[in-house]
Amino acid sequence: MKIVFFFIFFLFFFNTESQQVITVNAAKPEVKKIDDFLELPASVIANESVDITSVVSEKIKKILFKEGKYVKKNQLLVELNDLEEQAKLRQISAELKEANLNYERAEKLISKGNISQSILDNRFMVKQKLTAQMDEMRAKIDDLKIKAPFDGITSVRNFSEGSFIKPGDIITNLYDIKKLKVQAFVPENFTTKVTENTKFIITSNLINNLNVNGNVSVIDPLIDSNTRSFKILGIIENKKSIIKPGMMVTLKLLFNKRKAILLRENSVFNQDNLSYVYVVNSENKISKKKIEVGIKIDGMVEILKGINADDLVVYEGINKIRDGSAVKIK
C-alpha cells in the first residue's frame, strides 16, 4: 500500500514540475543591411628589400652609409679596395693612348701610300683590344663600388672598414618602407568576394589610433590544401614611417552592404563546439535549434543558417529551460 502511495505521489509531483510554465524574454531577429567585412591577422612586408653584398672577394676600404638612415638610389654605400685595379686601368689607359696615336699616324701614311693596309688593320685591332680591356677593368672597378639599388632605409651593418668579405656576405640590408605590403591568408569561402582593388583598413594593438587605408593588389590563384585559404597582398602608404616590416596587424577587408539576420549575443549558447538557440513555437513550447553564426557587431550576432526571420528566439532565461519546456513570454 505504501509503495502505491509513493508511486502516485511521484507521478503527481513529476507532472506538476513538467507542466510548470517558465517566464522568459524572447524576440524576433532583426533583419537589416550591415557593413560586410572580414577581419584577419596580417603581416607587414617591406615594399622592396635587398641584401647588400659583394660579387668579389676583397677588403672594405670605406663604409659610406649610416645604419638605420635613408639613402637614395645609386648612392655609394661601400667602397672595396681597388688599388690593383686602378693601377691596371692607368696602364691600359696609357697603352690605349699610344695605340690611338699609332693608328692615327697609320691613317695618314696609308693615304700617301707609304704603308700597307694590313699594318693599318693591325693597329686598329690593337686599339680595339685595349678599348675592350679598359671597359673590362672599369667594370671590375665598378663592382668594387657598392651602390643602393633603390631609395630606402639601411639596416645594421655586419662588417667594419678593413674587413675581408666574400661574395654572398651580407654587409647590410636595404628596405623601401615608404610603401609597405600587407600579407594575409583568406578562407576559401571568400574566393568570390575578394577581388583586386578590394578596400581594407589596417589597425594595430601596438600603435594607438592606427587606421590606414589600402587596396588589395595581388591575389594568389592557389588555395592551400592544408589551410583551405589563399594569400593576398595589399599596398599601404607609410607616410610617418611608424609601421615596421615584420609587424603583425589586423586587416579588415571591406565588402558591399548586405542583408543579415541578427540576434542578441546572449541568445546564442554553445555545446560541443556547436551553436544553438531556443525558439518558442506556436504552443509556447521550446525548440532547440542548431545554427551557424557569422560576424558580431554592436552586441548582435549574425545568423547564417538555422532560423527564420519570423522565429521567436529566447534571449533571457536560457539557463532555466530546455528542449520541450513550456514558457510564458514576459
Backbone torsions as a table, in degrees:
resi	resn	phi	psi	omega
1	MET	NA	-42.6	-179.9
2	LYS	-64.9	-36.6	179.8
3	ILE	-63.6	-44.2	178.7
4	VAL	-61.1	-41.7	-179.3
5	PHE	-62.3	-46.7	-179.1
6	PHE	-66.4	-33.9	179.1
7	PHE	-66.4	-42.3	177.7
8	ILE	-63.9	-40.6	-179.6
9	PHE	-64.7	-39.4	-180.0
10	PHE	-65.1	-43.3	178.6
11	LEU	-63.4	-39.4	179.3
12	PHE	-65.1	-43.9	-178.6
13	PHE	-66.7	-42.5	-179.4
14	PHE	-64.1	-44.5	179.4
15	ASN	-63.6	-36.1	179.1
16	THR	-65.6	-43.2	-179.9
17	GLU	-66.5	-42.8	-175.1
18	SER	-69.6	-26.7	-178.8
19	GLN	-94.3	3.5	-179.6
20	GLN	-67.3	130.3	-178.3
21	VAL	-92.5	127.1	-177.8
22	ILE	-102.5	134.3	179.6
23	THR	-87.9	128.7	-180.0
24	VAL	-135.8	166.3	170.2
25	ASN	-103.6	134.8	-179.5
26	ALA	-144.1	155.3	-179.8
27	ALA	-154.5	158.1	175.2
28	LYS	-79.0	153.1	177.6
29	PRO	-63.1	156.0	171.2
30	GLU	-90.7	135.3	176.4
31	VAL	-116.2	114.7	-179.6
32	LYS	-155.8	167.5	177.4
33	LYS	-82.2	135.2	-179.4
34	ILE	-126.6	159.5	172.5
35	ASP	-71.2	120.3	-178.9
36	ASP	-87.6	127.4	-179.5
37	PHE	-151.7	168.8	176.8
38	LEU	-141.1	124.1	178.2
39	GLU	-100.0	134.1	-177.5
40	LEU	-139.3	148.9	168.2
41	PRO	-71.3	142.9	-178.8
42	ALA	-142.3	160.1	177.8
43	SER	-119.8	148.8	-177.8
44	VAL	-97.6	135.6	179.9
45	ILE	-126.8	143.3	175.1
46	ALA	-61.3	142.9	179.1
47	ASN	-59.2	-42.4	173.3
48	GLU	-138.6	142.7	175.7
49	SER	-147.7	145.0	-178.4
50	VAL	-150.4	146.3	172.0
51	ASP	-86.2	125.6	177.2
52	ILE	-84.4	111.8	-176.2
53	THR	-132.5	174.8	176.3
54	SER	-108.0	154.1	175.8
55	VAL	-101.7	-0.3	-179.8
56	VAL	-132.7	165.0	174.5
57	SER	-95.1	121.0	-177.1
58	GLU	-168.3	165.2	175.7
59	LYS	-82.9	147.6	176.1
60	ILE	-80.1	123.3	177.9
61	LYS	-87.6	-47.7	-178.3
62	LYS	-142.2	141.8	169.8
63	ILE	-111.3	118.9	-168.6
64	LEU	-110.3	11.7	178.5
65	PHE	-120.3	158.3	174.9
66	LYS	-106.3	139.8	-177.2
67	GLU	-63.1	136.6	175.7
68	GLY	72.3	18.5	-178.2
69	LYS	-114.0	160.1	-178.8
70	TYR	-77.5	135.0	174.9
71	VAL	-129.4	153.9	-179.4
72	LYS	-97.4	159.7	178.1
73	LYS	-57.6	136.6	179.9
74	ASN	71.1	6.6	174.8
75	GLN	-69.5	136.8	-179.6
76	LEU	-71.7	122.4	-177.8
77	LEU	-101.3	-44.7	-174.8
78	VAL	-141.2	136.3	171.2
79	GLU	-111.2	130.2	174.6
80	LEU	-97.1	161.0	-178.4
81	ASN	-61.2	123.9	-177.4
82	ASP	-130.1	24.7	-177.3
83	LEU	-59.1	-46.6	-178.8
84	GLU	-64.3	-43.0	-178.5
85	GLU	-66.7	-39.8	178.8
86	GLN	-65.1	-38.0	178.1
87	ALA	-64.1	-44.7	178.0
88	LYS	-63.6	-36.9	179.5
89	LEU	-64.6	-40.7	178.6
90	ARG	-64.7	-39.3	178.7
91	GLN	-63.6	-47.2	-179.4
92	ILE	-65.0	-37.9	179.6
93	SER	-61.8	-42.3	178.8
94	ALA	-65.6	-42.9	179.5
95	GLU	-64.2	-37.6	179.8
96	LEU	-68.0	-37.7	178.2
97	LYS	-61.7	-43.8	178.0
98	GLU	-64.8	-40.1	180.0
99	ALA	-64.6	-37.6	177.7
100	ASN	-63.7	-42.3	179.5
101	LEU	-64.8	-43.6	179.2
102	ASN	-61.9	-38.6	-180.0
103	TYR	-67.5	-42.7	179.8
104	GLU	-63.2	-39.5	177.7
105	ARG	-63.8	-41.5	-179.2
106	ALA	-63.7	-36.9	178.9
107	GLU	-62.1	-40.1	-179.9
108	LYS	-69.0	-40.2	-178.5
109	LEU	-69.2	-37.2	-178.1
110	ILE	-70.4	-27.8	178.4
111	SER	-68.0	-23.3	178.5
112	LYS	-97.6	-3.3	178.6
113	GLY	79.5	20.5	-176.3
114	ASN	-88.8	-17.9	176.2
115	ILE	-133.1	164.4	-179.2
116	SER	-85.6	164.1	178.7
117	GLN	-65.2	-32.4	-177.9
118	SER	-64.6	-35.6	178.0
119	ILE	-66.1	-41.9	178.0
120	LEU	-62.2	-43.7	179.9
121	ASP	-63.0	-39.0	-179.5
122	ASN	-64.8	-43.5	179.2
123	ARG	-66.8	-33.1	176.4
124	PHE	-65.8	-40.4	178.7
125	MET	-64.5	-39.4	177.2
126	VAL	-61.6	-44.3	179.5
127	LYS	-61.2	-45.0	-179.6
128	GLN	-65.1	-39.9	-179.8
129	LYS	-63.8	-42.6	179.3
130	LEU	-69.5	-34.3	176.2
131	THR	-62.3	-42.5	178.5
132	ALA	-64.9	-39.9	178.7
133	GLN	-64.5	-37.1	178.6
134	MET	-66.0	-43.0	178.3
135	ASP	-61.0	-40.7	179.1
136	GLU	-64.0	-42.6	-178.9
137	MET	-68.1	-38.8	176.9
138	ARG	-62.8	-37.4	177.4
139	ALA	-64.8	-39.8	178.2
140	LYS	-65.1	-40.6	178.5
141	ILE	-65.8	-37.7	178.6
142	ASP	-63.7	-34.9	177.3
143	ASP	-65.5	-20.5	179.8
144	LEU	-88.8	0.2	175.6
145	LYS	-117.4	108.1	-174.3
146	ILE	-94.1	122.2	-174.8
147	LYS	-116.5	160.8	178.5
148	ALA	-74.0	127.4	-179.9
149	PRO	-77.3	-15.9	177.7
150	PHE	-159.7	168.5	175.2
151	ASP	-65.8	137.3	178.4
152	GLY	-180.0	-173.8	-179.9
153	ILE	-108.5	131.2	178.2
154	THR	-80.3	152.8	174.4
155	SER	-92.8	-167.2	175.5
156	VAL	-70.0	153.3	178.3
157	ARG	-96.7	146.9	-175.1
158	ASN	-103.1	-4.7	-179.1
159	PHE	-136.4	161.1	177.5
160	SER	-114.2	167.9	175.0
161	GLU	-60.9	136.5	-177.0
162	GLY	95.4	-12.9	179.1
163	SER	-70.6	146.4	175.5
164	PHE	-95.1	124.2	-179.0
165	ILE	-119.0	155.8	-179.9
166	LYS	-118.2	162.3	176.7
167	PRO	-55.4	131.9	-179.6
168	GLY	97.4	-18.1	176.5
169	ASP	-66.2	128.9	-176.9
170	ILE	-88.0	113.5	179.6
171	ILE	-77.2	-44.7	175.5
172	THR	-161.2	-179.2	175.4
173	ASN	-120.2	152.4	178.6
174	LEU	-125.5	130.8	-177.2
175	TYR	-126.0	134.3	170.1
176	ASP	-95.1	109.7	-176.6
177	ILE	-119.3	12.4	173.4
178	LYS	-65.6	-37.9	168.9
179	LYS	-117.4	148.1	-179.5
180	LEU	-129.4	152.3	173.1
181	LYS	-99.2	142.3	176.6
182	VAL	-117.2	125.3	-176.6
183	GLN	-112.7	132.8	178.4
184	ALA	-145.2	163.5	179.0
185	PHE	-117.9	121.5	-172.0
186	VAL	-104.6	134.0	176.9
187	PRO	-57.1	146.3	-173.3
188	GLU	-63.7	-22.7	-179.6
189	ASN	-72.2	-3.5	175.2
190	PHE	-102.9	15.7	-176.8
191	THR	-55.1	-44.0	-176.3
192	THR	-82.4	-13.5	-178.4
193	LYS	-87.5	-38.7	-176.5
194	VAL	-85.0	123.2	178.4
195	THR	-130.1	167.1	172.5
196	GLU	-61.5	138.3	-177.1
197	ASN	79.2	5.3	169.6
198	THR	-58.7	130.5	-176.4
199	LYS	-81.0	152.5	175.9
200	PHE	-147.9	167.0	176.3
201	ILE	-126.7	137.5	178.0
202	ILE	-105.5	129.6	173.7
203	THR	-130.4	166.0	-179.3
204	SER	-151.0	140.3	174.3
205	ASN	-73.8	-16.1	-176.3
206	LEU	-89.0	-23.0	-177.1
207	ILE	-121.6	114.4	-178.7
208	ASN	-62.6	138.1	174.6
209	ASN	61.5	20.1	175.9
210	LEU	-72.3	124.1	-179.2
211	ASN	-151.6	91.3	-173.6
212	VAL	-114.7	131.4	179.5
213	ASN	-90.5	150.6	177.0
214	GLY	-159.2	-179.7	179.4
215	ASN	-133.1	145.0	173.9
216	VAL	-67.0	130.3	-178.1
217	SER	-114.9	-27.4	-178.2
218	VAL	-136.6	133.7	174.8
219	ILE	-121.4	118.8	179.1
220	ASP	-66.9	127.2	-179.0
221	PRO	-72.3	-11.6	-175.8
222	LEU	-97.3	133.3	172.4
223	ILE	-97.6	124.6	-178.9
224	ASP	-66.3	124.3	-175.7
225	SER	-70.8	-19.5	179.4
226	ASN	-85.8	-44.8	-176.4
227	THR	-96.0	-10.5	-176.5
228	ARG	53.9	45.9	179.6
229	SER	-142.8	164.9	177.6
230	PHE	-129.7	153.6	-174.1
231	LYS	-90.4	141.7	172.2
232	ILE	-128.1	154.1	174.1
233	LEU	-127.1	139.9	175.6
234	GLY	-129.7	160.4	-179.7
235	ILE	-113.8	134.1	175.2
236	ILE	-130.1	153.2	173.8
237	GLU	-84.3	139.6	179.7
238	ASN	-118.1	63.4	-169.4
239	LYS	-60.3	-39.9	-177.5
240	LYS	-95.6	2.2	179.1
241	SER	54.8	34.8	179.8
242	ILE	-93.7	-16.6	177.9
243	ILE	-93.0	131.2	-175.5
244	LYS	-110.5	142.3	173.7
245	PRO	-56.7	138.2	-178.7
246	GLY	98.4	-13.9	-179.6
247	MET	-68.1	149.9	170.5
248	MET	-96.3	132.9	-179.2
249	VAL	-134.3	173.0	173.8
250	THR	-105.5	125.7	179.6
251	LEU	-105.5	124.1	179.7
252	LYS	-111.5	104.2	178.1
253	LEU	-76.8	132.5	-175.4
254	LEU	-108.0	123.4	178.3
255	PHE	-113.8	179.4	177.8
256	ASN	-70.0	156.0	177.1
257	LYS	-61.6	149.8	177.5
258	ARG	-146.0	159.6	179.6
259	LYS	-79.6	136.6	-176.9
260	ALA	-140.6	150.8	172.2
261	ILE	-96.3	122.2	-174.3
262	LEU	-120.1	139.5	174.4
263	LEU	-124.3	157.3	171.3
264	ARG	-63.0	143.7	-177.1
265	GLU	-58.7	-34.8	-177.5
266	ASN	-76.1	0.6	173.7
267	SER	-78.5	-21.8	-171.3
268	VAL	-100.9	134.4	173.9
269	PHE	-131.6	156.4	-175.2
270	ASN	-114.6	142.1	173.9
271	GLN	-142.6	125.8	178.7
272	ASP	52.9	44.2	177.6
273	ASN	65.1	17.1	175.1
274	LEU	-117.4	153.6	-177.6
275	SER	-105.5	141.5	-178.1
276	TYR	-138.6	161.6	168.2
277	VAL	-137.3	161.8	172.9
278	TYR	-105.1	125.3	-179.5
279	VAL	-111.9	136.2	178.5
280	VAL	-91.4	123.2	-179.3
281	ASN	-88.2	-175.0	-175.5
282	SER	-65.6	-19.4	178.8
283	GLU	-98.6	15.4	-178.6
284	ASN	58.5	35.0	174.1
285	LYS	-109.0	152.0	-176.3
286	ILE	-88.5	134.2	170.9
287	SER	-120.2	129.8	178.6
288	LYS	-89.1	125.4	-177.0
289	LYS	-124.2	134.0	175.3
290	LYS	-80.5	138.9	-177.6
291	ILE	-131.7	167.1	169.6
292	GLU	-118.6	132.2	-175.8
293	VAL	-105.9	155.3	177.2
294	GLY	-113.6	-127.3	-176.3
295	ILE	-81.6	160.1	173.5
296	LYS	-109.1	137.5	-178.1
297	ILE	-152.0	121.7	175.3
298	ASP	51.8	48.0	176.8
299	GLY	78.8	4.8	178.9
300	MET	-115.5	155.9	178.0
301	VAL	-127.0	138.3	-179.1
302	GLU	-80.7	136.1	177.5
303	ILE	-106.6	115.1	-177.6
304	LEU	-85.4	-32.1	-175.8
305	LYS	-157.7	144.5	172.0
306	GLY	124.4	-27.0	179.1
307	ILE	-135.3	164.7	176.7
308	ASN	-108.7	167.2	-177.4
309	ALA	-66.5	-21.2	-178.2
310	ASP	-94.9	-1.8	-179.5
311	ASP	-69.3	143.5	177.0
312	LEU	-98.4	113.5	-170.6
313	VAL	-111.3	132.1	-179.7
314	VAL	-73.6	132.5	176.1
315	TYR	-123.8	-9.2	173.9
316	GLU	-137.7	135.2	-178.0
317	GLY	96.3	14.1	-177.3
318	ILE	-60.3	-36.7	-176.0
319	ASN	-72.7	-8.4	-178.2
320	LYS	-101.2	-5.1	-173.7
321	ILE	-124.0	167.4	174.5
322	ARG	-149.2	176.3	-178.7
323	ASP	-57.4	123.2	-179.7
324	GLY	96.8	-7.6	179.3
325	SER	-62.0	143.7	173.1
326	ALA	-89.3	133.0	-174.6
327	VAL	-132.5	162.2	173.1
328	LYS	-123.9	131.2	-179.1
329	ILE	-80.5	123.7	179.4
330	LYS	-66.4	NA	NA
